[in-house]
Structure formats: structure tokens, C-alpha cells
């Protein structure tokens, strides 16, 4: 039997549990079982474990709740929840690295672009009184990136996407990290 190292990815909460995405009477944030299925099938096929982060939006506001921009969530209470989740996530990365003789490889952290919390490359903002997709991380990912940098953790962070084109691009980036290359 080939000696394979153990690997995991750490995922934003709604990648595994889309019921925590914003919903309200008569509406709700887009749910996409294809997106969920594609990510999970890839991870399962490659034997990569999954660790779920907490959701700061659901933790503080539950459901039903209407979607908000990054500014709509930017409160001291929300930032504290993001800090707690980021701290626990970094603790897990460090613990995995110390597991066994070679550790457990944390292949990536997966965010969700378009989220005010878990966006990595695209986050909804209000700029000049207009709603835009800003090229910046959401509040949780921003906090996580800062904490990882402070601790010297270099795990890649990928913003998975529900948008066509972006979705395939991000899935390809994840595949490149987890599928072993032929020697």
C-alpha cells in the first residue's frame, strides 16, 4: 500500500450546510446543490477530509435574515465572532500540522465569493451609496488571513463561487492543489 499523507480542507460553513445562508419570508440567498456536489465529490474522490468553520452570520443573527453587505455586518459583536472563528481555525491548522510523524496536510481553506463574511476575492459592499462586488475579502476571511499571517501559516485560501465561469475556475484551482501530480 502506498504511503499517503492525510489531507483535509477547511470549509466555510455554508459549503456543507446551505440552510445557514440568508433566507427571509418569500425569498432567500441562492442555494446550489451542483456547487456543493462538485466540491464534495472532488474531496471524497481524493480522500480529502473536510473540517467545517462556524458561520458568523448565522451565529449572530440566525434565520430568517435578509442578506447584508460587508458594512451591514461590520459591528464590534460581529468582528468578535469572526475573531473567535478565525482563532479556532488557526488552532486547528496548527494541531493538524502536529498530528503524527508527518502531520495532516491542510490543503486549503475554502471561502465563498460573494459572501460578506466568507468572500475571498469578491465581497458585496456599499461604495458611494451603490451596491458593488468589491475585490476584497469578507469580514471572516479578512480576519482569518490576518491571523494566519500573524502565525506564519501559509495554507492557500480559495474563494469558491456560485457564478458560472468563476465556479469552474475555482474548482480547477482546488483540483490543482489536491490531485497528485504524476512524477
N, CA, C and O of each residue as an XYZ file, in Angstrom:
732
protein
N       0.839     -1.189      0.000
C       0.000      0.000      0.000
C       0.876      1.242      0.000
O       1.847      1.335      0.751
N       0.523      2.182     -0.842
C       1.286      3.412     -0.944
C       1.117      4.238      0.328
O       0.025      4.304      0.891
N       2.196      4.862      0.773
C       2.157      5.686      1.979
C       1.621      7.069      1.617
O       2.351      7.912      1.097
N       0.342      7.288      1.896
C      -0.273      8.572      1.572
C      -0.425      9.392      2.838
O      -0.796      8.874      3.891
N      -0.132     10.681      2.722
C      -0.326     11.550      3.872
C      -1.819     11.875      4.004
O      -2.559     11.868      3.020
N      -2.230     12.150      5.203
C      -3.614     12.551      5.419
C      -3.757     14.013      5.019
O      -2.855     14.826      5.223
N      -4.921     14.323      4.441
C      -5.167     15.693      3.983
C      -6.580     16.110      4.355
O      -7.499     15.291      4.393
N      -6.734     17.389      4.627
C      -8.048     17.963      4.901
C      -8.140     19.328      4.233
O      -7.127     19.952      3.918
N      -9.366     19.775      4.023
C      -9.634     21.168      3.689
C     -10.545     21.708      4.778
O     -11.326     20.970      5.378
N     -10.434     22.985      5.018
C     -11.312     23.666      5.961
C     -12.267     24.508      5.128
O     -11.837     25.281      4.271
N     -13.561     24.357      5.381
C     -14.558     24.993      4.510
C     -15.461     25.960      5.276
O     -15.749     25.781      6.459
N     -15.886     26.976      4.558
C     -16.914     27.867      5.084
C     -18.157     27.040      5.389
O     -18.447     26.057      4.707
N     -18.870     27.442      6.402
C     -19.993     26.663      6.909
C     -20.999     26.299      5.820
O     -21.433     25.150      5.740
N     -21.375     27.267      4.980
C     -22.464     27.021      4.031
C     -22.072     26.122      2.866
O     -22.938     25.727      2.085
N     -20.782     25.784      2.725
C     -20.420     24.806      1.691
C     -21.017     23.450      2.049
O     -21.428     22.697      1.165
N     -21.066     23.137      3.344
C     -21.669     21.875      3.777
C     -23.120     22.031      4.205
O     -23.888     21.072      4.131
N     -23.506     23.208      4.648
C     -24.844     23.408      5.201
C     -25.443     24.685      4.634
O     -25.341     25.751      5.242
N     -26.063     24.575      3.477
C     -26.609     25.757      2.824
C     -27.848     26.315      3.521
O     -28.310     27.401      3.175
N     -28.383     25.598      4.485
C     -29.546     26.119      5.217
C     -29.180     27.304      6.101
O     -30.071     27.988      6.604
N     -27.891     27.561      6.301
C     -27.498     28.726      7.099
C     -27.380     29.984      6.249
O     -27.189     31.073      6.790
N     -27.491     29.858      4.936
C     -27.437     31.052      4.079
C     -28.673     31.912      4.350
O     -29.716     31.403      4.762
N     -28.545     33.211      4.117
C     -29.632     34.149      4.410
C     -30.935     33.708      3.742
O     -30.958     33.336      2.569
N     -32.006     33.760      4.514
C     -33.334     33.491      3.982
C     -34.323     34.368      4.729
O     -34.080     34.762      5.870
N     -35.420     34.666      4.090
C     -36.435     35.526      4.667
C     -37.768     35.138      4.064
O     -37.805     34.448      3.045
N     -38.870     35.568      4.674
C     -40.183     35.217      4.120
C     -40.286     35.633      2.655
O     -40.121     36.806      2.320
N     -40.557     34.677      1.803
C     -40.702     34.963      0.384
C     -39.403     34.968     -0.397
O     -39.424     35.245     -1.596
N     -38.269     34.672      0.232
C     -37.018     34.697     -0.521
C     -35.872     34.066      0.232
O     -36.034     33.544      1.335
N     -34.732     34.124     -0.380
C     -33.543     33.583      0.259
C     -32.351     33.635     -0.670
O     -32.494     33.770     -1.886
N     -31.174     33.526     -0.083
C     -29.955     33.503     -0.879
C     -29.946     32.256     -1.749
O     -30.521     31.226     -1.398
N     -29.304     32.370     -2.851
C     -29.240     31.266     -3.803
C     -28.614     30.029     -3.162
O     -27.599     30.115     -2.470
N     -29.223     28.911     -3.401
C     -28.676     27.628     -2.990
C     -28.321     26.864     -4.248
O     -29.035     26.956     -5.246
N     -27.258     26.128     -4.224
C     -26.796     25.468     -5.429
C     -26.251     24.095     -5.075
O     -25.115     23.966     -4.619
N     -27.060     23.080     -5.285
C     -26.610     21.730     -4.949
C     -25.505     21.273     -5.882
O     -24.687     20.437     -5.497
N     -25.457     21.802     -7.109
C     -24.390     21.435     -8.030
C     -23.036     21.880     -7.512
O     -22.066     21.125     -7.567
N     -22.970     23.086     -7.018
C     -21.743     23.635     -6.421
C     -21.305     22.763     -5.249
O     -20.144     22.361     -5.162
N     -22.226     22.480     -4.367
C     -21.950     21.645     -3.205
C     -21.498     20.249     -3.647
O     -20.492     19.737     -3.156
N     -22.220     19.654     -4.547
C     -21.908     18.317     -5.038
C     -20.530     18.272     -5.690
O     -19.756     17.351     -5.425
N     -20.208     19.251     -6.540
C     -18.922     19.256     -7.240
C     -17.750     19.301     -6.267
O     -16.781     18.559     -6.427
N     -17.833     20.161     -5.265
C     -16.761     20.286     -4.280
C     -16.632     19.000     -3.473
O     -15.533     18.465     -3.327
N     -17.751     18.502     -2.947
C     -17.696     17.310     -2.105
C     -17.282     16.060     -2.873
O     -16.539     15.233     -2.344
N     -17.747     15.908     -4.106
C     -17.348     14.742     -4.896
C     -15.843     14.743     -5.139
O     -15.196     13.699     -5.055
N     -15.290     15.904     -5.437
C     -13.853     16.002     -5.650
C     -13.088     15.618     -4.382
O     -12.139     14.835     -4.435
N     -13.503     16.169     -3.257
C     -12.812     15.882     -1.999
C     -12.932     14.401     -1.636
O     -11.950     13.779     -1.230
N     -14.119     13.843     -1.779
C     -14.329     12.432     -1.451
C     -13.526     11.526     -2.379
O     -12.924     10.551     -1.929
N     -13.516     11.843     -3.669
C     -12.792     11.012     -4.635
C     -11.300     10.977     -4.329
O     -10.634      9.976     -4.594
N     -10.777     12.056     -3.778
C      -9.350     12.143     -3.479
C      -9.027     11.817     -2.026
O      -7.873     11.918     -1.608
N     -10.043     11.426     -1.251
C      -9.816     11.043      0.137
C      -9.404     12.197      1.035
O      -8.657     12.012      1.995
N      -9.891     13.378      0.722
C      -9.557     14.570      1.500
C     -10.666     14.822      2.522
O     -11.837     14.922      2.158
N     -10.300     14.923      3.789
C     -11.269     15.192      4.840
C     -11.753     16.635      4.799
O     -11.139     17.498      4.170
N     -12.862     16.876      5.480
C     -13.476     18.199      5.485
C     -13.693     18.652      6.922
O     -14.240     17.916      7.744
N     -13.260     19.866      7.209
C     -13.471     20.487      8.513
C     -14.284     21.756      8.275
O     -13.905     22.597      7.460
N     -15.392     21.893      8.982
C     -16.326     22.997      8.772
C     -16.073     24.115      9.788
O     -16.026     23.875     10.995
N     -15.913     25.333      9.280
C     -15.834     26.505     10.158
C     -17.243     26.910     10.595
O     -18.228     26.508      9.975
N     -17.333     27.688     11.641
C     -18.609     28.259     12.046
C     -19.027     29.368     11.096
O     -18.209     29.897     10.343
N     -20.304     29.716     11.137
C     -20.839     30.804     10.311
C     -21.125     31.998     11.207
O     -22.018     31.926     12.051
N     -20.394     33.092     11.048
C     -20.633     34.245     11.911
C     -22.011     34.880     11.691
O     -22.623     35.365     12.643
N     -22.498     34.881     10.465
C     -23.799     35.482     10.175
C     -24.914     34.721     10.887
O     -25.757     35.320     11.554
N     -24.910     33.392     10.738
C     -25.939     32.574     11.368
C     -25.776     32.585     12.891
O     -26.766     32.611     13.623
N     -24.527     32.564     13.364
C     -24.272     32.567     14.812
C     -24.854     33.793     15.491
O     -25.405     33.695     16.588
N     -24.736     34.949     14.846
C     -25.202     36.184     15.469
C     -26.663     36.505     15.154
O     -27.382     37.026     16.007
N     -27.104     36.195     13.930
C     -28.431     36.637     13.500
C     -29.415     35.511     13.197
O     -30.613     35.766     13.071
N     -28.935     34.261     13.077
C     -29.841     33.159     12.772
C     -30.560     33.350     11.456
O     -30.095     34.068     10.571
N     -31.707     32.691     11.342
C     -32.579     32.837     10.182
C     -34.001     32.875     10.702
O     -34.284     32.199     11.692
N     -34.904     33.613     10.106
C     -34.721     34.336      8.859
C     -33.887     35.614      9.062
O     -33.913     36.235     10.125
N     -33.158     35.977      8.018
C     -32.428     37.240      7.978
C     -32.254     37.625      6.523
O     -32.105     36.769      5.651
N     -32.273     38.878      6.281
C     -32.044     39.378      4.924
C     -30.542     39.459      4.683
O     -29.769     39.606      5.629
N     -30.124     39.364      3.419
C     -28.698     39.492      3.128
C     -28.216     40.907      3.434
O     -28.986     41.865      3.365
N     -26.963     41.024      3.766
C     -26.348     42.316      4.059
C     -25.031     42.412      3.308
O     -24.502     41.422      2.803
N     -24.528     43.618      3.250
C     -23.198     43.845      2.690
C     -22.172     43.718      3.810
O     -22.522     43.505      4.971
N     -20.918     43.853      3.447
C     -19.845     43.827      4.435
C     -20.084     44.907      5.491
O     -19.889     44.667      6.683
N     -20.501     46.083      5.057
C     -20.775     47.173      6.001
C     -21.939     46.829      6.931
O     -21.940     47.216      8.099
N     -22.915     46.111      6.417
C     -24.076     45.748      7.212
C     -23.756     44.814      8.367
O     -24.484     44.773      9.358
N     -22.672     44.068      8.243
C     -22.251     43.161      9.315
C     -21.123     43.726     10.168
O     -20.799     43.161     11.213
N     -20.533     44.808      9.747
C     -19.321     45.307     10.406
C     -19.639     46.016     11.722
O     -19.728     47.242     11.790
N     -19.808     45.197     12.764
C     -20.053     45.700     14.119
C     -19.020     45.069     15.054
O     -18.411     44.060     14.698
N     -18.812     45.636     16.232
C     -17.876     45.007     17.173
C     -18.274     43.569     17.530
O     -17.404     42.707     17.652
N     -19.558     43.301     17.697
C     -20.014     41.955     18.036
C     -19.710     40.969     16.907
O     -19.262     39.848     17.152
N     -19.957     41.397     15.679
C     -19.711     40.531     14.541
C     -18.222     40.277     14.372
O     -17.809     39.146     14.118
N     -17.423     41.313     14.509
C     -15.964     41.154     14.407
C     -15.435     40.218     15.503
O     -14.486     39.469     15.269
N     -16.034     40.256     16.682
C     -15.609     39.361     17.763
C     -15.897     37.905     17.399
O     -15.060     37.034     17.638
N     -17.070     37.630     16.823
C     -17.384     36.262     16.388
C     -16.406     35.828     15.293
O     -15.925     34.695     15.306
N     -16.112     36.726     14.344
C     -15.139     36.400     13.291
C     -13.772     36.090     13.896
O     -13.094     35.158     13.464
N     -13.375     36.865     14.884
C     -12.095     36.643     15.548
C     -12.053     35.280     16.240
O     -11.045     34.576     16.179
N     -13.148     34.919     16.893
C     -13.219     33.614     17.560
C     -13.127     32.473     16.546
O     -12.388     31.511     16.756
N     -13.874     32.580     15.452
C     -13.857     31.533     14.424
C     -12.471     31.447     13.776
O     -11.952     30.351     13.564
N     -11.873     32.599     13.465
C     -10.535     32.602     12.866
C      -9.509     31.994     13.817
O      -8.635     31.240     13.390
N      -9.612     32.317     15.099
C      -8.693     31.752     16.086
C      -8.812     30.243     16.181
O      -7.803     29.538     16.216
N     -10.050     29.738     16.222
C     -10.263     28.285     16.275
C      -9.756     27.607     15.004
O      -9.198     26.511     15.057
N      -9.952     28.262     13.873
C      -9.493     27.690     12.605
C      -7.971     27.592     12.581
O      -7.422     26.570     12.172
N      -7.293     28.640     13.014
C      -5.820     28.597     13.068
C      -5.341     27.561     14.076
O      -4.357     26.864     13.827
N      -6.025     27.455     15.208
C      -5.673     26.409     16.185
C      -5.770     25.025     15.551
O      -4.925     24.167     15.805
N      -6.787     24.804     14.732
C      -6.962     23.504     14.067
C      -5.848     23.260     13.056
O      -5.311     22.155     12.974
N      -5.501     24.284     12.292
C      -4.418     24.123     11.311
C      -3.133     23.721     12.028
O      -2.438     22.800     11.599
N      -2.826     24.407     13.108
C      -1.612     24.099     13.874
C      -1.691     22.687     14.453
O      -0.714     21.939     14.397
N      -2.836     22.321     15.003
C      -2.999     20.979     15.575
C      -2.831     19.913     14.495
O      -2.186     18.894     14.740
N      -3.393     20.126     13.313
C      -3.230     19.161     12.229
C      -1.759     19.021     11.854
O      -1.284     17.912     11.608
N      -1.045     20.126     11.809
C       0.371     20.077     11.439
C       1.190     19.270     12.438
O       2.231     18.716     12.083
N       0.732     19.199     13.678
C       1.458     18.482     14.733
C       1.007     17.033     14.892
O       1.555     16.310     15.724
N       0.016     16.591     14.106
C      -0.537     15.245     14.243
C       0.392     14.220     13.602
O       0.738     14.334     12.426
N       0.786     13.232     14.372
C       1.601     12.134     13.844
C       2.980     12.580     13.405
O       3.366     13.734     13.596
N       3.720     11.651     12.814
C       5.101     11.956     12.446
C       5.226     12.976     11.316
O       6.200     13.727     11.266
N       4.247     13.008     10.409
C       4.339     13.946      9.287
C       3.221     14.985      9.294
O       3.168     15.844      8.414
N       2.337     14.911     10.269
C       1.235     15.862     10.335
C       0.146     15.543      9.334
O       0.277     14.635      8.514
N      -0.918     16.298      9.415
C      -2.018     16.220      8.465
C      -1.936     17.494      7.635
O      -1.902     18.598      8.177
N      -1.904     17.331      6.329
C      -1.794     18.491      5.452
C      -3.144     19.200      5.343
O      -4.146     18.593      4.964
N      -3.159     20.469      5.675
C      -4.341     21.285      5.419
C      -4.138     21.869      4.023
O      -3.380     22.820      3.834
N      -4.824     21.285      3.061
C      -4.617     21.606      1.654
C      -5.048     23.025      1.341
O      -4.362     23.739      0.609
N      -6.189     23.441      1.894
C      -6.720     24.771      1.597
C      -7.824     25.115      2.578
O      -8.383     24.254      3.257
N      -8.114     26.394      2.626
C      -9.321     26.909      3.269
C     -10.207     27.364      2.117
O      -9.755     28.070      1.215
N     -11.483     26.952      2.154
C     -12.417     27.325      1.097
C     -13.419     28.338      1.621
O     -14.193     28.047      2.533
N     -13.399     29.521      1.041
C     -14.401     30.536      1.313
C     -15.456     30.494      0.222
O     -15.445     29.607     -0.632
N     -16.367     31.457      0.254
C     -17.424     31.538     -0.756
C     -17.482     32.977     -1.261
O     -17.957     33.877     -0.568
N     -16.990     33.173     -2.484
C     -17.028     34.525     -3.036
C     -18.467     34.998     -3.201
O     -19.362     34.230     -3.552
N     -18.658     36.286     -2.938
C     -19.991     36.872     -2.949
C     -20.590     36.954     -1.556
O     -21.675     37.506     -1.376
N     -19.888     36.406     -0.567
C     -20.347     36.457      0.825
C     -19.707     37.648      1.529
O     -18.517     37.905      1.345
N     -20.484     38.384      2.337
C     -19.895     39.489      3.102
C     -18.983     39.008      4.223
O     -18.206     39.789      4.772
N     -19.075     37.734      4.561
C     -18.218     37.148      5.594
C     -17.111     36.307      4.986
O     -15.941     36.481      5.326
N     -17.470     35.398      4.090
C     -16.533     34.379      3.611
C     -16.016     34.616      2.208
O     -15.342     33.755      1.643
N     -16.323     35.779      1.632
C     -15.746     36.107      0.335
C     -14.229     36.157      0.438
O     -13.685     36.598      1.450
N     -13.555     35.708     -0.599
C     -12.096     35.745     -0.638
C     -11.640     36.790     -1.645
O     -10.811     37.643     -1.328
N     -12.175     36.725     -2.849
C     -11.796     37.672     -3.902
C     -12.934     38.609     -4.302
O     -12.725     39.569     -5.044
N     -14.142     38.323     -3.805
C     -15.300     39.148     -4.186
C     -16.265     39.213     -3.015
O     -16.726     38.188     -2.513
N     -16.566     40.448     -2.584
C     -17.408     40.667     -1.412
C     -18.379     41.810     -1.687
O     -17.969     42.839     -2.226
N     -19.667     41.656     -1.329
C     -20.622     42.744     -1.548
C     -20.349     43.919     -0.607
O     -20.178     43.742      0.600
N     -20.313     45.113     -1.181
C     -20.046     46.335     -0.420
C     -21.001     47.434     -0.874
O     -21.619     47.343     -1.935
N     -21.107     48.462     -0.057
C     -21.771     49.704     -0.454
C     -20.665     50.744     -0.584
O     -20.010     51.097      0.398
N     -20.464     51.229     -1.805
C     -19.447     52.245     -2.065
C     -20.123     53.375     -2.824
O     -20.758     53.156     -3.856
N     -19.979     54.590     -2.299
C     -20.654     55.765     -2.885
C     -22.152     55.511     -3.054
O     -22.731     55.798     -4.102
N     -22.766     54.967     -2.001
C     -24.206     54.683     -1.962
C     -24.674     53.684     -3.013
O     -25.855     53.645     -3.356
N     -23.757     52.888     -3.517
C     -24.121     51.916     -4.535
C     -23.609     50.529     -4.153
O     -22.488     50.388     -3.665
N     -24.434     49.510     -4.375
C     -24.017     48.137     -4.110
C     -23.068     47.650     -5.194
O     -23.385     47.709     -6.382
N     -21.904     47.170     -4.779
C     -20.902     46.674     -5.729
C     -20.282     45.382     -5.203
O     -20.347     45.080     -4.012
N     -19.685     44.636     -6.112
C     -18.855     43.500     -5.733
C     -17.426     44.007     -5.651
O     -16.783     44.237     -6.676
N     -16.929     44.180     -4.437
C     -15.570     44.686     -4.244
C     -14.561     43.541     -4.314
O     -14.849     42.424     -3.885
N     -13.403     43.823     -4.846
C     -12.319     42.830     -4.953
C     -11.531     42.807     -3.648
O     -10.408     43.306     -3.568
N     -12.148     42.216     -2.631
C     -11.537     42.147     -1.301
C     -12.213     41.037     -0.515
O     -13.298     40.581     -0.875
N     -11.563     40.601      0.568
C     -12.174     39.535      1.376
C     -13.317     40.051      2.247
O     -13.393     41.235      2.575
N     -14.209     39.115      2.612
C     -15.259     39.404      3.572
C     -14.666     39.493      4.977
O     -13.472     39.270      5.180
N     -15.517     39.821      5.933
C     -15.041     40.058      7.298
C     -14.373     38.849      7.942
O     -13.316     38.996      8.555
N     -14.955     37.665      7.823
C     -14.337     36.481      8.417
C     -13.026     36.142      7.714
O     -12.018     35.889      8.374
N     -13.031     36.137      6.399
C     -11.805     35.779      5.672
C     -10.708     36.813      5.908
O      -9.536     36.449      6.015
N     -11.056     38.065      5.989
C     -10.078     39.113      6.287
C      -9.442     38.861      7.666
O      -8.226     38.969      7.827
N     -10.269     38.529      8.638
C      -9.785     38.240      9.987
C      -8.920     36.988      9.989
O      -7.870     36.956     10.630
N      -9.361     35.954      9.270
C      -8.604     34.708      9.183
C      -7.256     34.941      8.498
O      -6.231     34.445      8.967
N      -7.250     35.680      7.409
C      -5.995     35.972      6.701
C      -5.007     36.702      7.606
O      -3.817     36.389      7.620
N      -5.509     37.672      8.357
C      -4.646     38.424      9.282
C      -4.068     37.513     10.358
O      -2.885     37.606     10.686
N      -4.903     36.634     10.907
C      -4.445     35.735     11.967
C      -3.458     34.701     11.413
O      -2.463     34.381     12.063
N      -3.731     34.187     10.228
C      -2.801     33.232      9.612
C      -1.458     33.898      9.342
O      -0.408     33.300      9.577
N      -1.488     35.114      8.856
C      -0.241     35.846      8.600
C       0.525     36.052      9.907
O       1.738     35.846      9.959
N      -0.177     36.455     10.947
C       0.452     36.686     12.251
C       1.130     35.420     12.772
O       2.187     35.490     13.399
N       0.518     34.266     12.510
C       1.044     32.992     13.000
C       1.999     32.308     12.012
O       2.555     31.252     12.315
N       2.185     32.902     10.846
C       3.071     32.306      9.847
C       2.485     31.088      9.156
O       3.233     30.236      8.678
N       1.175     30.986      9.092
C       0.504     29.863      8.420
C       0.308     30.215      6.948
O      -0.186     31.294      6.619
N       0.698     29.299      6.070
C       0.678     29.600      4.638
C      -0.317     28.754      3.856
O      -0.120     28.530      2.662
N      -1.357     28.289      4.483
C      -2.378     27.489      3.810
C      -3.087     28.347      2.758
O      -3.527     29.454      3.070
N      -3.206     27.859      1.521
C      -3.914     28.627      0.489
C      -5.391     28.817      0.848
O      -6.006     27.957      1.479
N      -5.939     29.945      0.440
C      -7.366     30.226      0.637
C      -7.975     30.464     -0.739
O      -7.519     31.316     -1.502
N      -9.016     29.692     -1.038
C      -9.686     29.776     -2.338
C     -11.120     30.222     -2.111
O     -11.811     29.684     -1.246
N     -11.565     31.187     -2.872
C     -12.958     31.628     -2.831
C     -13.772     30.857     -3.853
O     -13.757     31.186     -5.039
N     -14.490     29.824     -3.398
C     -15.360     29.080     -4.296
C     -16.484     30.025     -4.741
O     -16.781     31.005     -4.058
N     -17.097     29.730     -5.876
C     -18.075     30.659     -6.426
C     -19.276     29.931     -7.005
O     -19.159     28.829     -7.541
N     -20.425     30.568     -6.886
C     -21.659     30.056     -7.492
C     -21.820     30.564     -8.924
O     -22.669     30.068     -9.664
N     -21.011     31.548     -9.319
C     -21.129     32.119    -10.663
C     -20.509     31.198    -11.704
O     -19.424     30.648    -11.513
N     -21.237     31.045    -12.823
C     -20.693     30.250    -13.927
C     -19.382     30.892    -14.371
O     -19.238     32.114    -14.316
N     -18.450     30.095    -14.798
C     -17.132     30.597    -15.186
C     -16.219     30.653    -13.975
O     -15.193     29.973    -13.933
N     -16.587     31.459    -12.992
C     -15.818     31.509    -11.744
C     -15.872     30.154    -11.048
O     -14.870     29.681    -10.511
N     -17.033     29.547    -11.063
C     -17.224     28.252    -10.398
C     -16.229     27.221    -10.925
O     -15.561     26.538    -10.148
N     -16.136     27.116    -12.244
C     -15.232     26.154    -12.871
C     -13.772     26.523    -12.603
O     -12.946     25.649    -12.341
N     -13.460     27.803    -12.669
C     -12.089     28.270    -12.419
C     -11.632     27.903    -11.007
O     -10.514     27.423    -10.819
N     -12.497     28.127    -10.018
C     -12.137     27.855     -8.626
C     -12.053     26.359     -8.354
O     -11.200     25.911     -7.587
N     -12.939     25.586     -8.982
C     -12.876     24.130     -8.836
C     -11.568     23.596     -9.439
O     -10.955     22.681     -8.889
N     -11.153     24.164    -10.555
C      -9.878     23.786    -11.179
C      -8.708     24.129    -10.253
O      -7.765     23.346    -10.132
N      -8.763     25.283     -9.606
C      -7.700     25.667     -8.661
C      -7.646     24.696     -7.485
O      -6.561     24.328     -7.035
N      -8.805     24.281     -6.986
C      -8.842     23.314     -5.890
C      -8.280     21.968     -6.360
O      -7.492     21.342     -5.652
N      -8.684     21.529     -7.548
C      -8.171     20.267     -8.091
C      -6.648     20.302     -8.177
O      -5.984     19.323     -7.839
N      -6.099     21.418     -8.623
C      -4.644     21.532     -8.763
C      -3.930     21.356     -7.421
O      -2.788     20.898     -7.380
N      -4.593     21.714     -6.339
C      -3.984     21.558     -5.012
C      -4.097     20.129     -4.459
O      -3.236     19.682     -3.701
N      -5.162     19.424     -4.843
C      -5.382     18.132     -4.173
C      -5.092     16.894     -5.001
O      -4.850     15.827     -4.437
N      -5.107     17.006     -6.319
C      -4.877     15.822     -7.132
C      -3.375     15.653     -7.330
O      -2.703     16.539     -7.859
N      -2.861     14.506     -6.898
C      -1.416     14.272     -7.021
C      -0.960     14.344     -8.473
O      -1.613     13.830     -9.381
N       0.157     14.985     -8.657
C       0.741     15.074     -9.985
C       1.611     13.839    -10.237
O       2.273     13.329     -9.333
N       1.591     13.385    -11.464
C       2.431     12.239    -11.824
C       3.895     12.665    -11.756
O       4.258     13.762    -12.181
N       4.714     11.791    -11.223
C       6.140     12.115    -11.099
C       6.854     11.999    -12.409
O       8.060     12.238    -12.478
